[in-house]
Amino acid sequence: MRTTEAFSTDRSRAPICAPIIMPGLPVIVPVTEFRDVFGVALTNAIGGADVAAELKKATETFAPVLAKSEQG
């Protein structure tokens, strides 16, 4: 059977593929805070700051926020 669609409309294989598409990263509930903290780090890095230092500082700043959100 040949189709002109980019993807098949057959959904019978979806349950088989579901585990493959699940990300291995944690779900970040406080997404706004994540964007704010890491946005500052990326902006500073683009502006010439040390990338590793900025990302380390952002990670340390965001870690308690993520931990709190994971506790419920």
GUVO-579251 format. One line per 8 residues: number of its first residue (from 1); their letters; for each residue x, y, z of N, C-alpha, C. Coordinates in Angstrom, 3 decimals. Example, Ala and Ser with C-alpha at 12.3 -4.5 7.8 and 13.67 -1.06 7.14 Angstrom:
1 = as = 13.190:-5.690:7.800:12.300:-4.500:7.800:13.200:-3.300:7.800  12.850:-2.250:7.080:13.670:-1.060:7.140:12.900:0.030:7.870
***
This chain:
1 = mrtteafs = 0.841:-1.180:0.000:0.000:0.000:0.000:0.884:1.240:0.000  0.678:2.100:-0.909:1.484:3.312:-1.031:0.630:4.507:-0.633  1.239:5.401:0.123:0.505:6.588:0.565:1.269:7.835:0.168  0.569:8.909:-0.033:1.215:10.164:-0.391:1.495:11.016:0.830  1.038:10.556:1.996:1.277:11.304:3.226:2.710:11.083:3.710  3.224:12.078:4.416:4.583:11.964:4.948:4.666:10.875:6.009  3.604:10.718:6.782:3.554:9.715:7.835:2.303:8.880:7.665  2.399:7.638:8.025:1.256:6.747:7.927:0.172:7.161:8.915
9 = tdrsrapi = -1.048:6.947:8.551:-2.158:7.243:9.458:-2.512:6.031:10.305  -1.749:4.940:10.161:-1.982:3.734:10.942:-1.493:3.959:12.363  -2.423:4.015:13.309:-2.076:4.288:14.712:-1.918:3.003:15.522  -2.029:1.856:14.885:-1.965:0.596:15.620:-0.584:0.341:16.216  0.459:0.962:15.679:1.819:0.760:16.190:2.197:1.783:17.249  1.341:2.733:17.539:1.662:3.789:18.498:2.055:3.254:19.869  1.335:2.283:20.456:1.752:1.789:21.775:3.146:1.167:21.770  3.560:0.605:20.658:4.888:0.004:20.565:5.961:1.086:20.561
17 = capiimpg = 5.684:2.206:19.935:6.658:3.280:19.791:6.695:4.219:20.986  5.674:4.210:21.828:5.584:5.168:22.931:6.822:5.192:23.824  7.366:4.038:24.257:8.549:4.097:25.119:9.765:4.723:24.429  9.824:4.635:23.142:10.956:5.189:22.412:10.950:6.709:22.453  9.780:7.301:22.410:9.701:8.759:22.327:9.726:9.452:23.679  9.723:8.702:24.769:9.755:9.309:26.094:11.161:9.840:26.371  11.277:11.092:26.784:12.602:11.650:27.038:13.246:11.044:28.283  14.554:11.039:28.297:15.278:10.530:29.444:15.590:11.614:30.460
25 = lpvivpvt = 15.163:12.816:30.195:15.416:13.933:31.095:14.246:14.125:32.045  14.488:14.762:33.188:13.372:14.992:34.113:12.375:15.982:33.528  11.125:15.819:33.914:10.102:16.776:33.509:10.279:18.012:34.376  10.417:19.156:33.744:10.639:20.402:34.480:9.308:21.129:34.601  8.728:21.071:35.799:7.443:21.713:36.035:7.595:23.238:36.108  8.588:23.760:36.856:8.732:25.219:36.925:9.457:25.768:35.691  8.812:25.622:34.549:9.450:25.968:33.275:9.755:27.468:33.173  8.925:28.304:33.742:9.165:29.748:33.680:10.458:30.109:34.396
33 = efrdvfgv = 10.643:29.535:35.584:11.863:29.802:36.334:13.083:29.260:35.585  12.937:28.088:34.973:14.027:27.506:34.191:14.441:28.450:33.070  13.466:28.946:32.327:13.765:29.852:31.219:14.413:31.138:31.709  13.940:31.655:32.833:14.514:32.886:33.368:15.978:32.692:33.765  16.237:31.650:34.546:17.588:31.419:35.071:18.568:31.086:33.945  18.192:30.149:33.090:19.110:29.759:32.027:19.142:30.775:30.897  18.082:31.561:30.751:18.084:32.647:29.773:19.122:33.700:30.115  19.228:34.014:31.405:20.246:34.969:31.852:21.638:34.418:31.574
41 = altnaigg = 21.831:33.127:31.871:23.133:32.503:31.635:23.493:32.533:30.152  22.538:32.210:29.298:22.809:32.214:27.851:23.055:33.623:27.327  22.298:34.583:27.834:22.509:35.970:27.424:23.893:36.446:27.829  24.297:36.119:29.047:25.632:36.508:29.505:26.720:35.824:28.679  26.504:34.547:28.340:27.483:33.816:27.535:27.606:34.426:26.138  26.479:34.785:25.555:26.509:35.429:24.237:27.231:36.764:24.320  27.093:37.424:25.465:27.750:38.707:25.673:29.239:38.611:25.965  29.760:37.382:26.056:31.202:37.228:26.239:31.629:36.624:27.561
49 = advaaelk = 30.680:36.341:28.448:31.034:35.747:29.739:31.467:34.294:29.533  32.148:33.758:30.531:32.604:32.365:30.491:31.384:31.444:30.517  31.229:30.638:29.487:30.048:29.787:29.331:29.942:28.780:30.474  31.024:28.103:30.776:30.994:27.092:31.830:30.617:27.701:33.173  31.167:28.843:33.479:30.865:29.505:34.755:29.402:29.937:34.815  28.894:30.466:33.712:27.497:30.914:33.680:26.535:29.740:33.841  26.813:28.643:33.150:25.932:27.484:33.254:26.026:26.830:34.629  27.214:26.835:35.222:27.364:26.304:36.577:26.567:27.138:37.566
57 = katetfap = 26.662:28.461:37.423:25.917:29.361:38.311:24.407:29.172:38.127  23.961:29.023:36.889:22.541:28.822:36.615:22.053:27.493:37.185  22.870:26.461:37.044:22.511:25.145:37.581:22.385:25.196:39.089  23.327:25.869:39.750:23.282:25.997:41.213:22.079:26.820:41.657  21.721:27.822:40.875:20.569:28.662:41.213:19.263:27.900:41.029  19.191:27.090:39.978:17.943:26.405:39.656:17.753:25.098:40.425  18.815:24.489:40.896:18.726:23.182:41.572:17.705:23.165:42.711  17.683:24.157:43.623:16.682:24.115:44.696:15.243:24.249:44.176
65 = vlakseqg = 15.060:25.018:43.119:13.722:25.187:42.533:13.238:23.852:41.968  14.119:23.154:41.246:13.760:21.859:40.678:13.503:20.835:41.778  14.356:20.823:42.794:14.183:19.877:43.910:12.849:20.085:44.608  12.492:21.343:44.829:11.223:21.656:45.483:10.051:21.196:44.626  10.142:21.374:43.317:9.036:20.986:42.442:8.900:19.465:42.371  9.990:18.732:42.518:9.947:17.286:42.468:9.358:16.682:43.749  9.440:17.438:44.854:8.888:16.962:46.113:7.362:17.091:46.136  6.866:17.946:45.326:5.407:18.073:45.257:4.951:19.352:45.697
***
